[in-house]
């Protein structure tokens, strides 16, 4: 079983972007069925940015930047 660090480092940003795009698409399908306006890309970026402010960095991120 991989650790959190190992999993995300192995797959990288492309893996994360793929998941985000799928989830965003599914959310907009559900919003459409509920009669709501779809979320814009900027709303998605803002939501991700807000979440990132609440998360701690992986230990390896500090090592690579320092």
PyMOL CGO cylinders between C-alpha atoms (Angstrom):
from pymol import cmd
from pymol.cgo import CYLINDER

trace = [
    CYLINDER, 0.00, 0.00, 0.00, 1.35, 3.41, -0.97, 0.3, 1, 1, 1, 1, 1, 1,
    CYLINDER, 1.35, 3.41, -0.97, 1.58, 6.37, 1.33, 0.3, 1, 1, 1, 1, 1, 1,
    CYLINDER, 1.58, 6.37, 1.33, -0.15, 9.64, 0.47, 0.3, 1, 1, 1, 1, 1, 1,
    CYLINDER, -0.15, 9.64, 0.47, 3.20, 11.10, -0.65, 0.3, 1, 1, 1, 1, 1, 1,
    CYLINDER, 3.20, 11.10, -0.65, 4.10, 8.12, -2.83, 0.3, 1, 1, 1, 1, 1, 1,
    CYLINDER, 4.10, 8.12, -2.83, 0.73, 7.95, -4.55, 0.3, 1, 1, 1, 1, 1, 1,
    CYLINDER, 0.73, 7.95, -4.55, 0.49, 11.57, -5.63, 0.3, 1, 1, 1, 1, 1, 1,
    CYLINDER, 0.49, 11.57, -5.63, 4.15, 11.93, -6.48, 0.3, 1, 1, 1, 1, 1, 1,
    CYLINDER, 4.15, 11.93, -6.48, 3.98, 8.85, -8.71, 0.3, 1, 1, 1, 1, 1, 1,
    CYLINDER, 3.98, 8.85, -8.71, 1.03, 10.10, -10.76, 0.3, 1, 1, 1, 1, 1, 1,
    CYLINDER, 1.03, 10.10, -10.76, 1.73, 13.81, -10.69, 0.3, 1, 1, 1, 1, 1, 1,
    CYLINDER, 1.73, 13.81, -10.69, -0.25, 16.79, -11.93, 0.3, 1, 1, 1, 1, 1, 1,
    CYLINDER, -0.25, 16.79, -11.93, -1.69, 15.14, -15.05, 0.3, 1, 1, 1, 1, 1, 1,
    CYLINDER, -1.69, 15.14, -15.05, -3.41, 12.50, -12.94, 0.3, 1, 1, 1, 1, 1, 1,
    CYLINDER, -3.41, 12.50, -12.94, -4.84, 15.16, -10.65, 0.3, 1, 1, 1, 1, 1, 1,
    CYLINDER, -4.84, 15.16, -10.65, -6.02, 17.29, -13.57, 0.3, 1, 1, 1, 1, 1, 1,
    CYLINDER, -6.02, 17.29, -13.57, -7.78, 14.31, -15.16, 0.3, 1, 1, 1, 1, 1, 1,
    CYLINDER, -7.78, 14.31, -15.16, -9.68, 13.61, -11.95, 0.3, 1, 1, 1, 1, 1, 1,
    CYLINDER, -9.68, 13.61, -11.95, -10.62, 17.28, -11.51, 0.3, 1, 1, 1, 1, 1, 1,
    CYLINDER, -10.62, 17.28, -11.51, -11.93, 17.47, -15.08, 0.3, 1, 1, 1, 1, 1, 1,
    CYLINDER, -11.93, 17.47, -15.08, -14.06, 14.34, -14.62, 0.3, 1, 1, 1, 1, 1, 1,
    CYLINDER, -14.06, 14.34, -14.62, -15.52, 15.53, -11.32, 0.3, 1, 1, 1, 1, 1, 1,
    CYLINDER, -15.52, 15.53, -11.32, -16.19, 19.02, -12.72, 0.3, 1, 1, 1, 1, 1, 1,
    CYLINDER, -16.19, 19.02, -12.72, -17.96, 17.54, -15.74, 0.3, 1, 1, 1, 1, 1, 1,
    CYLINDER, -17.96, 17.54, -15.74, -20.10, 15.28, -13.56, 0.3, 1, 1, 1, 1, 1, 1,
    CYLINDER, -20.10, 15.28, -13.56, -21.02, 18.17, -11.26, 0.3, 1, 1, 1, 1, 1, 1,
    CYLINDER, -21.02, 18.17, -11.26, -22.18, 20.21, -14.24, 0.3, 1, 1, 1, 1, 1, 1,
    CYLINDER, -22.18, 20.21, -14.24, -24.26, 17.30, -15.55, 0.3, 1, 1, 1, 1, 1, 1,
    CYLINDER, -24.26, 17.30, -15.55, -26.01, 17.06, -12.18, 0.3, 1, 1, 1, 1, 1, 1,
    CYLINDER, -26.01, 17.06, -12.18, -26.43, 20.83, -11.95, 0.3, 1, 1, 1, 1, 1, 1,
    CYLINDER, -26.43, 20.83, -11.95, -27.99, 20.84, -15.41, 0.3, 1, 1, 1, 1, 1, 1,
    CYLINDER, -27.99, 20.84, -15.41, -30.45, 18.11, -14.43, 0.3, 1, 1, 1, 1, 1, 1,
    CYLINDER, -30.45, 18.11, -14.43, -31.36, 20.12, -11.32, 0.3, 1, 1, 1, 1, 1, 1,
    CYLINDER, -31.36, 20.12, -11.32, -32.07, 23.18, -13.46, 0.3, 1, 1, 1, 1, 1, 1,
    CYLINDER, -32.07, 23.18, -13.46, -29.02, 25.05, -12.18, 0.3, 1, 1, 1, 1, 1, 1,
    CYLINDER, -29.02, 25.05, -12.18, -26.43, 26.96, -14.16, 0.3, 1, 1, 1, 1, 1, 1,
    CYLINDER, -26.43, 26.96, -14.16, -23.21, 25.06, -14.80, 0.3, 1, 1, 1, 1, 1, 1,
    CYLINDER, -23.21, 25.06, -14.80, -20.13, 26.07, -12.82, 0.3, 1, 1, 1, 1, 1, 1,
    CYLINDER, -20.13, 26.07, -12.82, -17.60, 28.05, -14.82, 0.3, 1, 1, 1, 1, 1, 1,
    CYLINDER, -17.60, 28.05, -14.82, -13.96, 27.06, -15.09, 0.3, 1, 1, 1, 1, 1, 1,
    CYLINDER, -13.96, 27.06, -15.09, -13.07, 30.12, -12.99, 0.3, 1, 1, 1, 1, 1, 1,
    CYLINDER, -13.07, 30.12, -12.99, -15.47, 29.01, -10.24, 0.3, 1, 1, 1, 1, 1, 1,
    CYLINDER, -15.47, 29.01, -10.24, -13.75, 25.63, -10.28, 0.3, 1, 1, 1, 1, 1, 1,
    CYLINDER, -13.75, 25.63, -10.28, -10.31, 27.23, -10.07, 0.3, 1, 1, 1, 1, 1, 1,
    CYLINDER, -10.31, 27.23, -10.07, -11.45, 29.44, -7.20, 0.3, 1, 1, 1, 1, 1, 1,
    CYLINDER, -11.45, 29.44, -7.20, -12.88, 26.45, -5.32, 0.3, 1, 1, 1, 1, 1, 1,
    CYLINDER, -12.88, 26.45, -5.32, -9.64, 24.48, -5.77, 0.3, 1, 1, 1, 1, 1, 1,
    CYLINDER, -9.64, 24.48, -5.77, -7.58, 27.46, -4.65, 0.3, 1, 1, 1, 1, 1, 1,
    CYLINDER, -7.58, 27.46, -4.65, -9.72, 27.81, -1.51, 0.3, 1, 1, 1, 1, 1, 1,
    CYLINDER, -9.72, 27.81, -1.51, -9.23, 24.14, -0.69, 0.3, 1, 1, 1, 1, 1, 1,
    CYLINDER, -9.23, 24.14, -0.69, -5.47, 24.31, -1.28, 0.3, 1, 1, 1, 1, 1, 1,
    CYLINDER, -5.47, 24.31, -1.28, -5.21, 27.07, 1.32, 0.3, 1, 1, 1, 1, 1, 1,
    CYLINDER, -5.21, 27.07, 1.32, -6.60, 24.61, 3.89, 0.3, 1, 1, 1, 1, 1, 1,
    CYLINDER, -6.60, 24.61, 3.89, -4.28, 21.69, 3.08, 0.3, 1, 1, 1, 1, 1, 1,
    CYLINDER, -4.28, 21.69, 3.08, -0.75, 21.11, 4.29, 0.3, 1, 1, 1, 1, 1, 1,
    CYLINDER, -0.75, 21.11, 4.29, 2.07, 20.53, 1.81, 0.3, 1, 1, 1, 1, 1, 1,
    CYLINDER, 2.07, 20.53, 1.81, 3.62, 17.11, 1.35, 0.3, 1, 1, 1, 1, 1, 1,
    CYLINDER, 3.62, 17.11, 1.35, 7.04, 16.82, 2.97, 0.3, 1, 1, 1, 1, 1, 1,
    CYLINDER, 7.04, 16.82, 2.97, 8.71, 16.21, -0.40, 0.3, 1, 1, 1, 1, 1, 1,
    CYLINDER, 8.71, 16.21, -0.40, 7.33, 19.52, -1.75, 0.3, 1, 1, 1, 1, 1, 1,
    CYLINDER, 7.33, 19.52, -1.75, 9.43, 21.51, 0.72, 0.3, 1, 1, 1, 1, 1, 1,
    CYLINDER, 9.43, 21.51, 0.72, 12.52, 19.44, -0.11, 0.3, 1, 1, 1, 1, 1, 1,
    CYLINDER, 12.52, 19.44, -0.11, 12.19, 20.01, -3.87, 0.3, 1, 1, 1, 1, 1, 1,
    CYLINDER, 12.19, 20.01, -3.87, 11.67, 23.76, -3.48, 0.3, 1, 1, 1, 1, 1, 1,
    CYLINDER, 11.67, 23.76, -3.48, 14.42, 24.28, -0.91, 0.3, 1, 1, 1, 1, 1, 1,
]
cmd.load_cgo(trace, "trace")
